[in-house]
Amino acid sequence: MTAHRPVLIINAHLVDPLTGTEMQGSLAVEHGIIHAFGRAIDASAPPEGAMVIDGRGRTLAPGLVDLRAFVGEPGAEHRESLSSASRAAAAGGVTTVVCMPETNPPVDDPAVVDYLVRRAREKAGVRMLPAAALTKGLKGAEMTEIGLLSEAGAVFFTDGTRSVANAQVMRRALTYARDFGALIVHHVEDATLADGGVMNESELSSRLGLPGIPREAETIVLERDISLVRLTGGRYHAAMISCAASLAIIARAKDEGLPVTCGVSINNLTLNENDIGSYRTFLKLSPPLRHEDDRRAMIEGVASGLIDVIVSDHNPQDVETKRQPFAECADGAVGLETMLSAALRLVHNGDMSLPRLMQALALRPSDIIGLPQGRLLKGAPADLILFDPDEPFVLDPEKLHSRCKNTPFDGSRLQGRVHMTMVGGGIVQES
Amino acid sequence: MTDLIASSRLFPHRHLLGIEGLAPEDIVQLLDLADEAVEVSRQVEKKKATLRGRTQINLFFEASTRTQASFELAGKRLGADVMNMSVGSSSIKKGETLIDTAMTLNAMRPDLIVVRHHSAGAVQLLARKVDCSVINAGDGQHEHPTQALLDALTIRRNKGRIRGLVVAICGDILHSRVARSNLILLNALGADVRVVGPTTLLPLGIENMGAKVFTNMREGLKDADIVMMLRLQRERMNGSFVPSVKEYFRYFGLDAEKLALAKPDALVMHPGPMNRGVEIASEIADGAQSLIREQVEMGVAVRMAVLEALSKHLPNSEARA
């Protein structure tokens, strides 16, 4: 990261997820790191050459850290490249993005990790970190070079949207990964139970004539994984849970003191199966949107901290893969740009405080992958966002920076706009 | 020839995408129209001029004999130019998306498109992209509205009413768009609807959709006025949903013994094509209580009624002007 001018942000509403506090104050950045912040900062004498930003009426918080985004590089750059994903992330206040390994070729070789790390440095304004495949070719059979891939810069190991069906493979991977302190992230879905399903299995799926995916497709795999964590002691993160029953399983595992964390997609927090309406394909997602009771449970999970992180599950799909009948179109929705605004609904609805929300969006994901980001702390990297949490707007998909426009918030009223995104002390987006 | 609905109200829908969304009076209007179409179809001179100059495209993504033939005859009897397009001959095989196909056909300015597709919601999707009227001839496991209408017409002509009748829909409810459309329609017209089948073939929450559930066919058929059998697909017979044909026929096939539990004047229906000896015994299918052949005749009449009702919304039609 090149050296940037010192920056002094004054009169802002500071939100610190680490201490869970909010205050009116200023923040100074020097050499790309947070130099000082708080009420007591002397805003009258900024350091020489400093850029002074008036944050009046705006909130200053750590940038978002997103543990789950699909970027088409390498292999599907027409859907999303590192640079287009980075622009989308910057516009949405996401300063660190972990990219899923389901690329072509998949990220199962240290050379691909190395390529992505270098390419991201050249092309991306925000930090784009590669996750590596857990199994070779994402085939669920043989584990990848967990040590070498970690050394090359892979932040964790996952087969992305695929679930590892073979319990022996999962057991060995958890066991081996433990020796390297590596984290395994898993999409919890039993492929045989989910087979053919395209939405939550419910009365609504019966009415729509669409094959359903029962909640048990998720809980069965989650229960198995927790048992394997107990057996092996490996570090485990359930990528996204979607139903109340899974939350109970996570609660038991955490009570036991197992090294288990979990995430939830912004979509499962803010939408439910009824939003599918008359077969809206942008709402075909994996895990599927569930019942409103499940959504409420997910919100409570985030509020209580039982659910550690919120992810965008950003998954750009183009016209060819989404302008199809519901059952035939691809899963996924773009989310990097709308995650913060959508998540702020939870704050506006009184479900949780802003510092609590920022814990799930920035602090906890940083902790889980061992980054110093996600907090206001002297000496921490200056990955920051300045935003107006109340500013209303109607989402126009054409204005999204992502190459694909498959947003479930198409035409929705949202509140909360990012006005400045800073990565390592440099401003990467401003409006 | 007099216009069939000149004296009646304007049918309030541009498309027929499903039974869901139709008011009971819409359904009755179509059935009344269909009754008149039956008379037309039984004359030597079957041709009318209602759709003269109009173009009807039958777009079938799924193989169909009777439904496609029925729509074709219905269109021709009303004077339309009918073109059939099926999967084998279309560019779908070349990877064109459904929406692109719809736009291409739309550019040829048809007045009516009849669509069958293997995916639920596909017909709605197509209807949003074209300017003409769209008729759902079956979309995945969702709806098959003209089948439900022809079933209702057949019942009404034989029993004189629908309200209060006990109708048992039997077999593979889970995968059946016919069952879904019938359930909605029969409930709308006040029938007492039952569904009968093994739980592996029943959709989740069916009991909340206006049906009494029976997993024992003998109980389900007791005092029924109408026994409606559904087709069981071959690939679902061998252990995936039911263990075997033999076992299925034993417990859920309609034979004389089980039919005897229904009312003495109960009538038997089947949307076709039948699997004789799987869901229905041959002697029942061909027996005195069977309405199966009459259903086929009513199919043409109902489709004439639907085409005619929708044609009143077409540009330059008299009703619009």
Interface residues (C-beta under 8 A of the other chain):
Chain A: E201 S202 E203 S205 S206 R207 L208 G209 L210 P211 G212 S278 Y279 V319 E320 R323 Q324 P325 F326 A327 E328
Chain B: E20 T97 L98 I99 H117 S119 A120 G121 A122 Q124 L125 D139 G140 Q141 H142 E143 R177 R180 P203 L204 G205 I206 N208 M209
